[in-house]
Amino acid sequence: MIVYRDMTPADVPFISRLEEETFSMPWSPTSFMKMIEENDARYYVAEEDGQLLGGCGYWLVAGEGCIGNVAVAKEARRRGVGTGLLRHLISEGDKEGITAYTLEVRVSNEAAIGLYQKLGFVSEGIRPNFYEKPTEDAMIMWKR
């Protein structure tokens, strides 16, 4: 059974490695530690039988949740882990009074866009050249 929970300092090495494997511009371990320590940030992980499968987080900004990233280990993809992580994040955020969620996603990342759409996110614009390595536009998505 997959359990969704708050990230702890012990989870940071795995999540940092996953970030390096998943993204061309990964967050540092220090960035993840700040997600644990800051009052206006939350980061959640998915775990099954003691093995971490992925993570996602957000910052609370003016009553809205700004989702920073969603990463799932290759061997755990297509099992609903990303969906579960985001549902958990939204459920926890709703408890804190968050009224809307936003994120950016590479315009070429069809799998992620499909996941976000399934959860009720809609495209509300493009940020030109938002990403580097390679340079690419970002789709701005909102769930209100």
C-alpha positions as CSV (number, residue, x, y, z in Angstrom):
1,M,0.0,0.0,0.0
2,I,1.3,3.5,-0.9
3,V,1.4,6.0,2.0
4,Y,1.6,9.7,1.4
5,R,3.2,11.8,4.2
6,D,5.3,14.8,5.0
7,M,8.9,14.7,3.9
8,T,11.5,14.3,6.7
9,P,15.2,15.2,6.7
10,A,15.9,11.5,6.2
11,D,14.0,11.5,2.9
12,V,16.1,14.4,1.4
13,P,19.0,12.3,0.0
14,F,16.6,10.1,-2.0
15,I,14.4,13.0,-3.2
16,S,17.6,14.9,-4.2
17,R,18.8,12.0,-6.3
18,L,15.4,11.6,-7.8
19,E,15.4,15.3,-8.7
20,E,18.8,14.9,-10.4
21,E,17.5,11.9,-12.4
22,T,14.2,13.6,-13.4
23,F,15.0,17.3,-14.2
24,S,17.7,19.1,-16.1
25,M,18.0,21.8,-13.5
26,P,17.5,19.9,-10.2
27,W,16.9,21.4,-6.8
28,S,19.7,21.1,-4.2
29,P,19.4,19.1,-1.0
30,T,19.5,22.5,0.8
31,S,16.4,23.6,-1.2
32,F,14.5,20.5,0.0
33,M,15.6,21.1,3.6
34,K,14.1,24.6,3.3
35,M,10.8,23.0,2.2
36,I,10.7,21.1,5.5
37,E,11.8,24.1,7.6
38,E,9.9,27.0,6.2
39,N,6.4,27.8,7.5
40,D,5.0,28.6,4.1
41,A,6.2,25.5,2.3
42,R,5.1,21.9,2.3
43,Y,6.7,18.8,0.7
44,Y,5.2,15.3,0.6
45,V,6.5,11.9,-0.3
46,A,5.0,8.7,-1.5
47,E,6.3,5.5,0.2
48,E,5.6,1.8,-0.2
49,D,7.0,-0.9,2.0
50,G,9.7,1.5,3.3
51,Q,10.8,2.5,-0.3
52,L,10.3,6.1,-1.4
53,L,8.6,6.4,-4.8
54,G,8.4,10.2,-5.3
55,G,7.6,13.6,-4.0
56,C,5.9,16.9,-4.6
57,G,5.6,20.3,-2.8
58,Y,4.2,23.8,-2.8
59,W,4.7,27.2,-1.3
60,L,1.7,29.0,0.2
61,V,1.5,32.5,-1.4
62,A,-1.4,34.8,-0.7
63,G,-3.9,31.9,-0.1
64,E,-2.7,30.0,-3.2
65,G,-0.5,26.9,-3.6
66,C,2.4,27.3,-6.0
67,I,3.5,23.8,-6.8
68,G,7.2,23.6,-7.3
69,N,7.7,20.1,-8.7
70,V,6.4,16.6,-8.9
71,A,8.8,13.8,-9.3
72,V,8.2,10.0,-9.4
73,A,10.9,7.3,-9.7
74,K,11.0,5.6,-13.1
75,E,10.1,2.2,-11.7
76,A,7.0,3.7,-10.0
77,R,5.6,5.6,-12.9
78,R,2.3,4.6,-14.5
79,R,1.1,3.3,-11.1
80,G,-0.9,6.4,-10.0
81,V,1.9,7.7,-7.7
82,G,1.9,11.2,-9.2
83,T,-1.8,11.3,-9.1
84,G,-1.8,10.2,-5.5
85,L,0.9,12.7,-4.5
86,L,-1.0,15.6,-6.1
87,R,-4.4,14.5,-4.5
88,H,-2.6,14.4,-1.1
89,L,-1.0,17.8,-1.7
90,I,-4.4,19.3,-2.7
91,S,-6.2,17.7,0.2
92,E,-3.6,19.0,2.7
93,G,-3.6,22.4,1.1
94,D,-7.4,22.6,1.2
95,K,-7.2,22.0,5.0
96,E,-5.0,25.0,5.2
97,G,-7.4,27.2,3.3
98,I,-5.7,27.2,-0.1
99,T,-8.2,28.3,-2.7
100,A,-6.3,27.8,-5.9
101,Y,-3.2,25.9,-7.1
102,T,-0.8,26.8,-9.9
103,L,2.3,25.3,-11.6
104,E,4.4,25.5,-14.6
105,V,5.2,22.6,-16.9
106,R,7.3,22.2,-20.0
107,V,5.0,22.5,-23.1
108,S,6.5,19.2,-24.4
109,N,5.7,17.2,-21.2
110,E,2.5,15.6,-22.5
111,A,2.3,13.0,-19.7
112,A,2.5,15.6,-16.9
113,I,0.0,17.9,-18.7
114,G,-2.4,15.0,-19.0
115,L,-2.0,14.2,-15.3
116,Y,-2.7,17.9,-14.3
117,Q,-5.7,18.1,-16.6
118,K,-7.1,14.9,-15.1
119,L,-6.9,16.6,-11.7
120,G,-8.7,19.7,-12.9
121,F,-5.9,22.0,-13.9
122,V,-6.3,24.1,-17.0
123,S,-3.9,26.1,-19.1
124,E,-4.0,29.8,-18.6
125,G,-1.0,31.0,-20.5
126,I,2.6,30.4,-21.6
127,R,5.8,31.7,-20.1
128,P,8.2,32.0,-23.1
129,N,11.7,30.4,-22.6
130,F,11.0,29.7,-18.9
131,Y,13.1,26.5,-18.9
132,E,16.7,26.0,-19.6
133,K,18.7,22.9,-20.6
134,P,17.0,22.9,-23.1
135,T,15.3,26.2,-23.5
136,E,11.6,25.7,-23.6
137,D,8.3,27.5,-22.9
138,A,6.3,26.7,-19.8
139,M,2.5,26.2,-19.8
140,I,1.0,28.0,-16.8
141,M,-1.7,25.8,-15.3
142,W,-4.3,26.6,-12.6
143,K,-6.8,24.6,-10.5
144,R,-9.3,27.1,-9.0
